[in-house]
């Protein structure tokens, strides 16, 4: 009976929010509208409401947080990461976006990244009970991994040592995500993101400069090599940028070769 009443309440709220949004397409009421749809399980309608709202209010952080929550519930993890990243681009301290991002890292099996995001969230929101509980829960051992029943007459098997976490792939090459990693002290992850950005945006001077800072490269790398055909034919301003970028990439390759 309680569940029916809850659904009725949500339907009533949807009716109210639809009237508000129909009168003012720039109203922030699209957020509770999308949330009501999501809680009813009408994810298609929830997604449409969230997309409409974020298109109308592209600088409204809660809109992208709601969009990320809906996409995550639909299992569209990469798109949800993009939505949460946009929310954090607007407000780096957004509690909802940071918690949502941490949950997505957990879904992807990236426990260490989730922990780092939660520590960042706790620094911004030291009294937040949800963040504190998530930090406690993330380090609690799973009982089913340590108490496997042994056949009669046999001793319980020893608990296998914890294995190292898998190498984390870069989900979305955005500068905002790179800076989130950098603020968490994950310099190598941040640098990998910036390298991916430079592959598609080789003329992005700001990204190239930030990558050099993270990698500890000098402004003009000492690694010498013949310039590419694209560099020779480029205008003077672009030629200098391409030479610098190619030098950085060569330095990265040399460094990786030594590591391997």
N, C-alpha and C positions, 0 to 999 in steps of 0.2 A: 504493500500500500504506500509505503514511504517512497519507493522508487517511482511509482506512478505520479505521485505528487511532485517529486523532483522534476520529472520530465515535463509535467504540466507547467511548472514554474519556468523552466527553460523556454518552452514554446511561447509563453506569455512575454518573456524578455525579448525573444527574437522578434515578435510582432512589434514591440515598442522600439527596438533599435532599428528595425527596417524603416519605420516611419521617420525616425530622426535622420537616417542616412539618405532617404529618398528626398527629404527637404533640403539637406545640406550634404553634398557629396564630399566635402572636406571635413566633416565631423569626425572626431576621434571615436565615435560610437561604433565604428567598424571593428574595433578591437574586442569589446564585449560581445558584439554580434558574432564574430568569428569564433570566439571562445564558446559561446552557447551552442553553436552548430557543432563544434568539436566535441563537447561534452555529450551531445546527443548521438554522436557517432556519424553525423552527416559531414564526413570529411571533405567531400567534393564541394559542398556549399561553403564550408569553413575556409577552404583554400581560395575559392573565388572571392569571398568577402575580404580575406587578408590581402590578396593580390590587388584588388581594387583599392583598398585603403592605402597600401604602401605606394601605389602609383600616384594617388592624390596627395599623400603626405610623405614624400620621400625622405624627410629629415625627422620623422617621428620614430624614435627608438622602440617603444612598445609594439608598434606595428610589425617591425621585422622580428622581434622576439616571438610574437604570436605566430607569425608565418613560419618561423623555425620550429616551433612546437608542433604545429600541424603537420609539416613535412616530415618531422621525426616520427610522428605517430603513423604516418603513411609508409614509413620505411624508406623514404627518399633522403638518405643520410647526407649525401654530398650536397644536395640542394639545401638541406637544413643547416649545414655548416656555413654555406654562403649567406643564408639569412641571418644567422647569429653573428657572423663576421661583420655584416653591414650594420647590425644593431650596435656592436661594440665600436665600430668606426664612428658612430654618432655619439655614443656614450660609453667610454671604456670602463666605467664603474657600474654598468647596469647589472644588478644582481640577477635578474631573470636570464639575461643573455649569458652571463658567466656560468650560472648553474646549468643552463641548457647545453652550453658548449662542453662542460665537464661530463654531462650525461652521454653526449654523443661520443666522446672519447672512450667512455666505458663500453658503449655499444660496439665500438670498433676494436675493443680489446687493448686500448692504449691507456692502461691504468696509471702509468707514471705521468703522462700528460694531463690526465684528469685530476690527479692529485695536485699538480702544479697550478692548474687553473683554479682549483678550489682554494689553494693557499693565497693566490692573488685576490680571489673574491673575499676571503676572510680578512685580508689586509684592508680592503675597502669597507667591509661590513663586519667588524669584529664581534658584534652582538647578534649576528644572524644565526638563529637556531638551526635552520635547515642546512646551511653551509657547514656548521659545526658537526651536525649529525652525519652528514655525508663524509666528512673527513674521518670521523671515527669508523664509520661503516666500511670505508674503502680499504682499511688496513686490517679488518677483522678476518680471521681465517674461516674458510668454508668448512663446516663440520663434516660434510659428506666427502671431502677430500682427505680427511685425516682419520676417519673411523670406518674403514671398510671392514665388513664382517669377514672373518676367516672361517674356512670349513671346520667342522667339528674335529677336535684333536690337533689342530694346527695352530701355531702361534700367529698372532696378527702380524701382517707384513709391516716392515719398517716404512715410515713415511719417507717418500722420496724427497730429496732436497729440491727447493724451489728452483725452477729454471729461469734463465734470464728472459726478460720480456722481448718479444720480437721487434725487429727493426721497424720503426714507425715510418710509414710512407707519408708524403706530403699531400694532404687532401685537396687544398685549394691554393693556387699561387696568388695570394693577395698580400699587399704590403701590410694591411692591418693584422692579418694572421701572423705574419713574420714578426711584427713588433710585439704581439702577444707572447710569442715564443721567446723573443729577446728579453722582455721584462721578467720572464720566468727563469732567466739564466740559461735557456736552451739555445745557445749561440749557434751551434752547428745546424739545428733545425731551422732557425731563422735565416741563416745564410743560404741553405738549400732552397728555401722559398724564394729568396731574392734572385738566385741563379735561374730558377724556373721563369720568373717574371722577365728577366733579361733575355731569355731565349725568344720570347714573343715580342718584347719591347726593347730592342738593343739600343735605341736612342734615349732611353730613360736615364738622364744624368743623375737624378736624385737617387734612384734605385742602385745605380752603379756605384755612387759614392757611399751609400749605406753598406753595400756588400763589401767594399774595400775596408770600411771601418770594422765590420764584423770579422773579416778574415785577417785583419792586421796588415793589409798590403799598403805600401806607400802610394801616393798619388800617381806616380809614374813608375810602373814596375820595371825591375832591372832585367827581366827576361827579354832577350832580343830575338826577333824573328822578322822575316820579310813580311811586309804588309800584304793583305789580301787584295784581290782585284777590285773588290767593292770599296776598300779603303782608298786605293789609288785614284779611283774615278769619282770619289765623293767630293762635294764642295769643301773648302778649307775648314769651316767650323765643324761640319759633320765628320771630316776626316780625322780631326784631332780626337773627337769623341770615340770614333771607331777604333783608332789606334790604342787608346786607353783601355777600352772595353776588351779588345783582343788580348792585350797584355795581361789583364786580370784573369781572363779565361785560361791563358797559357799558364799563369802562375797557379791557378786552381788545379789544373791538370798535373803540373809538376808535383804539387803538394800531395795530391791523391796518389800519384805513382810511388812516392816515398812511403806513404802510409801503407799501401798494399805490399 
